[in-house]
Amino acid sequence: VRAVENQFNNKTVFQKTSAGILPVDIIKKDNDYEIIMTQGKIEVSPPLQQTYQKRLLNAFGILKEDIRTDCPIAISSTGHSKVMIGIKELSTLNSLSPNLYELSKISQEIKCNGYYIFTLHNKETLQVHGRMFAPAIGINEDPVTGNANGPLGAYLVHYNFVKHNNSSLKFKAKQGEAINRSGIIEVEVKIEDNEPKEVKILGNAVVIFKSELVLENK
């Protein structure tokens, strides 16, 4: 919005967010803008306790056999934390109908504001589909989430799930399909010593509507 309203050329702005003040690169491209945000501090936890893992699977209605055994259920953060849960089938992902009340309770206990359920296909090009739920902060489901897919990139590198050149990992994630608000976000992870050091998210936003506020002095 800032780029469109101010007719920016290529530049970097700094945006105050609840995760801190973050640099945002604006790149003018084909009469539109590509937006690149560098996310905050990276933290990836050990796997959650089994008690919480079982409660989460029950809350999501996910069977044990639906889970990818090579994806630990763990918290990842780049300023906002998400529990990462990898499952096998896209059909299972799109049919989820979670217990939002129970998820809110668990969030308060584990100090994590949301959950990212994802599928991974083709390790070479890394096709990702996901859904993000954060009822504890008033978001029952978010259609496309930078602060879920960014932490996912850090998580995949930390847990050595994907092949990379120890320099960077790039992939695209598709989200919002189950609620008919589909979108794609690109993720780039800078890697040093086989650990994630910096996460950027890239994408194009769409202007859906414009409005005008009229303020009256009384």
Sequence and secondary structure as in RCSB ss.txt:
>XXXX:A:sequence
VRAVENQFNNKTVFQKTSAGILPVDIIKKDNDYEIIMTQGKIEVSPPLQQTYQKRLLNAFGILKEDIRTDCPIAI
SSTGHSKVMIGIKELSTLNSLSPNLYELSKISQEIKCNGYYIFTLHNKETLQVHGRMFAPAIGINEDPVTGNANG
PLGAYLVHYNFVKHNNSSLKFKAKQGEAINRSGIIEVEVKIEDNEPKEVKILGNAVVIFKSELVLENK
>XXXX:A:secstr
 HHHHHT  SEEEEEEETTEEEEEEEEEETTEEEEEEE    EEEEE  HHHHHHHHHHHT  GGGB TTS  EE
EESSSEEEEEEES HHHHHT    HHHHHHHHHHHT  EEEEEEEE TTT EEEEEEEEGGGTEEEESS HHHHH
HHHHHHHHTT S   SSEEEEEEEE GGGT  EEEEEEEEEETTEEEEEEEEE               
